Amino acid sequence: NGISMILFANIVSSLLGRIAVTEDGLTKISFTYDKDSDGVAEVWSYTRSADGETWHWDADPAVPLGSSAFYSYSSTLYGITPVSTLTGVTEAELAEYGLTEPVKTVTFTDKVYGEQSFCIGAFNTYNSTYCAYKNGDTSTVYLLDGEFYTEFELSVESFVHHDDLPAFKPEALTGFTMTQGDKTVTLTRSIDGEGGAVWS
């Protein structure tokens, strides 16, 4: 039944050290961004709408966001499989892996598996992996392929949906208007005596 399948998936994910997430099941995600001058990391949080169609930036839901990048996070999280797993890690050993003060924390909610998190520490230049632990369990450290990390470096500007410009032929353009705040500029195209375009 559904419960036993979920339990089985959790066991498999645990054994593999994988993140438990369903396809298209992500409903919320947040991650720490750059630290300020006081060493405090900013947190960027995003929430999926109840109908599942759109995503919102928690700090300002009015900002229009595209959805495609967020949908890809489910695949990214599901695809995170450790290159290696270290068990029995002590609190004293965490510093060796840069995990006493993680450089990034990713927290997300899946509609089946609930809230989860992983903390990322030092980058291993030898094999291009990041050290990390998940769901607060510091006794197990995972070495994760470094390529995934860049996806959690994106700021809100990377997700903003921009309006598509209308298609037009440059030679058919006769004028346009630009407005910024209370200022408006209008330019009109005319043809001079030699057949060239003049804007004024």
N, C-alpha and C positions, 0 to 999 in steps of 0.2 A: 504494500500500500504506500501512500504518499509519505507517511511518517517514517517508515522503515527505509525508504529510498533516500530521504533527507539525512537520516542517521548514517546510512551507508556512505553517502557523499561526504559527510563531515568526517567520518573515520578515514576515508581515502585522502581527503585534503589534509588531514592532520598528519597522516603517515608520510605524505609527500612534502609536507611543509608548504602546501599551496594555500592561497587565499580562497576561502569559500565564497563564491559569488555565482549567481545564475546569469544565463544569457539575457541581456537586456533587463537585468533585475536591479540595477543601481537606482536608488532613489535620493541619495544625498552623498555629497563628497566634500571634504575640506582638506586642505594641506597648508602647512606653514610655508611662508615665503621668506623674502630677505629679512634679516635682522636689522633693527634700527641701531642708532648710535649707542643705545643703552643695552644692546644685546638681546632685545625682546623681538621675537619673530612675529611677523604679521600673519594672521590666519585668513585664508580665502575660503569661503564656504558657499556651496551651491546646492540648491534643492530642486528636485523635479516636481512638476505640478501634479495635482491629484489625478488628472486624466492621462498623465504620462507623456503628453505631447510636447511640453516645453520645459526649459530649465530657467531658474532665476538666481541671480546673485543675491545672497542673503542681505548684504550691506545696502543694496539699492535694487529692489525687485523691478524697478521701472526700466533699468538698463536692458535693452533688447539683446538677448543672447541666442546664438545659433545652437542647435542641439547635436549636430553630428559629432563634435569632439567629445561630448559627454557620453554618447553611446559607445564610442570606441574605448572608453575607460573600462567598461565591463570586460571587454576582450583583453585589455592590457592587464587588469588585475587577475583575471582567470589564467592568463598566460604566464604569470610570474611563478616560475618553478626554480627552486634553489639549485645553484651549481654544486653547492656542498652544504652540509648541515653539521653544526657543532653543538653537542649536547653537554650537559653538566657544567655549563659556564657559571662561574661564581661572580658575585658582585665586584670583587677585586679585579677580575679579568675584563670587565666591561670596558674599561678605559682603553685597553689594547685595541678594541674594535670601534672606538669613537662613540660608544653608546651610553656613556655617563651623561653626556649632553648631546643627544641626537641632532644632526643638522637638519633633519626634516621629519615631520610626522604626518602621515596620511591616515585620515579617518573616513570611513564610508559606511553607508547603510545599504544592505541588500534586502529586497522585499521578502526573501525566504530566510536568509541567515542572520538578519539583524545587523547591529553595529559591530564593526571590527576596525582594527587599526594596525599599522606597522610603523615602527620607528627606524629611521635610517641613520647610520653612523658613518664611519670612515670609508673612503674609497681605496680599494686595494689595487695599486698600479700594476702589480705583478700579473694578475689575471683579469683585470678590468671588472671587478665586482664591488658591490657595496655590501657592507655588513648591516644586518637588520635583525630585529626581533618583532614578533607579532603578538597582538592582543595582550600586551603587558607581561608576557612570559620572558623574562630576561635570562632564564637558564638555558634557552635554546637560541643560538645565533645562526642566521642563514646568510650565505653568500649569494647575492642576487646579481644577475647580469646587469651591467651598468647602463645598457641602452634604454631601459624603461624610465630611468630617472628624469630625463629631459621632459617627459610628458607632465611631470609634476612640478615643473619650473615655470609653467605658463601663468601669466598674470591675467586679470579679467579682460584686458584689452584684446587678448588673443581669442576670446570667445564672443566678442561683440559681433552681432549680425549687422552688416552694413547693407543699406538699400542698394539694389541693382540699378545702375544707370540705364536709362532708356536707350535703345539702339537707334542710331540715326546716321545719315550720310553727312559728313562734314560740309560738303558743298551745298547741301540743302538747308544748312543752319542760317537763319536770318536774324537771330538775336537771342540773348539770354539774360537772365536776371540773377544776381547773387545777393543773398541777404544774410547778415550776421548781426544778431542783436537788433538794434534800432537803425542800423545802416543798410541801405539798399543801393546797389549799383546795377544799372541796366545798360547793356551795350547792344547796338543795332548795326547790322551789316548792310552795307550798300556797295554798289559797283561804281568804280571811277570811270573816267573817260577812256581809259586803256583796257577796260575789262577786268581790272584787279579788284579784289575785295578790300573794303575799307571799314574799319570798326570805329564807332564813335558813340 
